[in-house]
Amino acid sequence: MQCRSCGATIKLLPTWGGWRNSPPKMMPLDSEPVEDGNVVIEPADGAIPPRARTLKKGEVPPDGTLRYKSHFATCPEAKRWRR
């Protein structure tokens, strides 16, 4: 998938956000993992698809876990999408 603003390749994953009985919120992520990323992708679990989760302050994911950045943080056109 590509960002509609800058054309970068991104991943769009559901999060744990949202209300009960409503669709999950979607988070755009840069497509490549980075060492200083603050978002991890939790694997699918039964009927629950993979989900993006923001790390809490000071949280360190297990060794080998790929980390990503929200595309909102890196897109040069992000200001256009802020409310």
Helices and strands as residue ranges (DSSP letters): E 10-14, E 26-30, E 39-42, E 51-54, E 67-68, H 71-74, G 78-81
